[in-house]
């Protein structure tokens, strides 16, 4: 099909890729593209008929994609620095053999908690994440750490399946359901034993 009107048959394409987390920039871009009425060719590839206005609108959206990508990279770099500090702290704790056992177990516990806290806010895991996990695991597996159990563990007997978790203060409750015809609401009767 041929037309003499300018712009028919010519398209402006925008190819973009944004991480799933955090989702706010990705959703904002998606909503703007929907308002523009783009044709979704595939995931991350959209098209609009060529024209000065549509070209400018897609350029604005592409700037937002670039800004969101830079934000993601900055977040990943910040987490990488936190992981690197954790690796250094774990290596320092491992290199100090004269540390008393309670202090060593406290350091291991603190480093594990710190690692979990960083991982909770890590949306773009850098390579340092695996290195930090390995450093904390090496520290915990060291012979000095294995010789001492953390405070509070092992001092009380472990509860078995036969050991009651609750005292006899609260009576146990048995819930029985009554047979009922189909379509009638169920009634639950509670009995105490």
C-alpha positions as CSV (number, residue, x, y, z in Angstrom):
1,X,0.0,0.0,0.0
2,X,1.5,3.3,-1.0
3,X,0.4,6.7,0.2
4,X,1.5,10.2,-0.6
5,X,1.0,11.4,2.9
6,X,4.2,11.9,4.7
7,X,4.8,9.6,7.7
8,X,2.7,6.7,6.7
9,X,4.8,3.6,6.7
10,X,7.5,5.1,8.8
11,X,7.8,4.2,12.5
12,X,9.7,5.4,15.5
13,X,10.8,2.5,17.7
14,X,11.8,2.5,21.3
15,X,13.6,-0.5,22.7
16,X,14.1,-0.4,26.5
17,X,14.9,-2.7,29.4
18,X,14.2,-2.0,33.0
19,X,14.7,-4.2,36.0
20,X,11.6,-5.7,37.7
21,X,12.6,-4.3,41.1
22,X,12.0,-1.6,42.1
23,X,8.9,-1.6,39.9
24,X,8.0,2.1,40.2
25,X,10.1,3.3,37.3
26,X,9.1,0.4,35.1
27,X,5.4,1.0,35.8
28,X,5.8,4.8,35.2
29,X,7.3,4.2,31.8
30,X,4.7,1.6,30.9
31,X,1.9,4.0,31.8
32,X,3.4,6.9,29.8
33,X,3.7,4.6,26.8
34,X,0.1,3.4,27.1
35,X,-1.0,7.1,27.2
36,X,0.9,7.7,24.0
37,X,-0.9,4.8,22.4
38,X,2.2,2.9,21.3
39,X,2.0,-0.4,19.5
40,X,3.6,-3.1,21.7
41,X,5.8,-5.2,19.4
42,X,7.4,-7.3,22.0
43,X,8.4,-7.0,25.7
44,X,10.5,-3.8,25.8
45,X,9.9,-2.8,22.1
46,X,7.3,-0.3,21.2
47,X,6.5,1.7,18.0
48,X,4.6,4.9,17.0
49,X,4.1,6.3,13.6
50,X,6.9,8.6,12.7
51,X,6.4,12.3,13.2
52,X,8.1,15.2,15.0
53,X,5.6,15.0,17.9
54,X,5.8,11.2,18.4
55,X,9.6,11.2,18.1
56,X,9.9,13.9,20.8
57,X,7.5,12.0,23.1
58,X,9.5,8.8,22.7
59,X,12.7,10.7,23.4
60,X,11.3,12.0,26.7
61,X,10.3,8.4,27.6
62,X,13.8,7.2,26.7
63,X,15.3,9.8,29.0
64,X,13.2,8.4,31.8
65,X,14.4,4.9,31.0
66,X,18.0,6.1,31.1
67,X,17.5,7.8,34.4
68,X,15.8,4.7,35.9
69,X,18.7,2.6,34.7
70,X,21.2,5.0,36.2
71,X,19.3,4.8,39.5
72,X,19.4,1.0,39.4
73,X,23.2,1.1,38.7
74,X,23.7,3.5,41.6
75,X,21.7,1.2,43.9
76,X,23.7,-1.8,42.9
77,X,27.0,0.1,43.5
78,X,25.8,1.1,47.0
79,X,25.0,-2.5,47.9
80,X,28.3,-3.6,46.4
81,X,30.1,-1.2,48.7
82,X,28.1,-2.5,51.7
83,X,29.0,-6.1,50.8
84,X,32.7,-5.1,50.4
85,X,32.7,-3.6,53.9
86,X,31.1,-6.8,55.2
87,X,33.7,-8.9,53.5
88,X,36.5,-6.8,55.1
89,X,34.9,-7.1,58.5
90,X,34.6,-10.9,58.2
91,X,38.2,-11.2,57.0
92,X,39.4,-9.0,60.0
93,X,37.4,-11.2,62.4
94,X,39.0,-14.3,60.9
95,X,42.5,-12.8,61.1
96,X,42.3,-12.0,64.8
97,X,43.0,-15.4,66.4
98,X,43.3,-14.0,69.9
99,X,39.7,-13.0,70.1
100,X,37.9,-14.6,73.1
101,X,35.1,-17.1,72.1
102,X,32.1,-15.1,73.2
103,X,33.4,-12.1,71.2
104,X,34.0,-14.2,68.1
105,X,30.5,-15.7,68.2
106,X,29.0,-12.2,68.7
107,X,30.9,-11.0,65.7
108,X,29.6,-13.9,63.6
109,X,26.0,-13.2,64.7
110,X,26.5,-9.5,64.0
111,X,27.9,-10.2,60.5
112,X,25.1,-12.6,59.7
113,X,22.5,-10.1,60.7
114,X,24.2,-7.4,58.7
115,X,24.3,-9.7,55.7
116,X,20.6,-10.4,56.0
117,X,19.8,-6.7,56.3
118,X,21.8,-5.8,53.2
119,X,20.2,-8.7,51.2
120,X,16.7,-7.4,52.1
121,X,17.3,-4.1,50.4
122,X,19.4,-5.6,47.5
123,X,17.3,-5.5,44.4
124,X,20.2,-5.8,41.9
125,X,22.6,-8.3,43.4
126,X,26.2,-7.6,42.5
127,X,29.0,-10.2,42.5
128,X,30.1,-9.1,46.0
129,X,26.9,-10.6,47.4
130,X,28.2,-14.2,46.8
131,X,31.6,-13.2,48.1
132,X,30.1,-11.7,51.3
133,X,28.1,-14.9,51.9
134,X,31.2,-17.0,51.4
135,X,33.3,-14.8,53.8
136,X,30.7,-15.1,56.6
137,X,30.3,-18.8,56.0
138,X,34.1,-19.3,56.2
139,X,34.3,-17.3,59.4
140,X,31.5,-19.4,60.9
141,X,33.1,-22.7,59.8
142,X,36.5,-21.8,61.1
143,X,37.9,-24.1,63.9
144,X,37.8,-21.3,66.4
145,X,34.1,-20.6,65.8
146,X,33.2,-24.3,65.8
147,X,34.9,-24.8,69.3
148,X,32.4,-22.4,70.9
149,X,28.6,-22.5,70.7
150,X,26.9,-19.1,70.6
151,X,25.5,-17.9,74.0
152,X,22.0,-19.1,74.6
153,X,22.3,-22.1,72.5
154,X,22.9,-25.5,74.0
155,X,22.4,-24.3,77.5
156,X,18.8,-25.5,77.6
157,X,17.6,-28.9,76.5
158,X,16.1,-29.0,73.0
159,X,12.3,-29.4,73.0
160,X,11.2,-32.7,71.5
161,X,7.9,-33.6,70.0
162,X,6.8,-35.1,73.3
163,X,7.7,-32.1,75.4
164,X,4.6,-29.9,75.7
165,X,5.1,-26.4,74.4
166,X,2.4,-24.9,76.6
167,X,1.7,-25.3,80.3
168,X,-1.5,-26.8,81.6
169,X,-2.9,-23.3,82.3
170,X,-4.8,-23.2,79.1
171,X,-7.2,-26.1,78.3
172,X,-7.0,-27.7,74.9
173,X,-9.9,-27.1,72.5
174,X,-11.4,-29.6,70.3
175,X,-13.3,-28.5,67.3
176,X,-16.0,-30.9,65.9
177,X,-18.1,-30.4,62.8
178,X,-21.5,-31.9,62.5
179,X,-22.8,-33.7,59.5
180,X,-25.0,-31.5,57.4
181,X,-27.0,-31.8,54.2
182,X,-25.4,-30.2,51.1
183,X,-26.1,-26.5,50.7
184,X,-26.6,-25.7,54.4
185,X,-24.1,-23.6,56.2
186,X,-21.7,-25.4,58.5
187,X,-21.9,-24.9,62.2
188,X,-18.8,-25.4,64.4
189,X,-19.1,-26.4,68.0
190,X,-16.2,-25.9,70.3
191,X,-15.7,-28.1,73.3
192,X,-13.1,-27.9,76.0
193,X,-11.6,-31.1,77.3
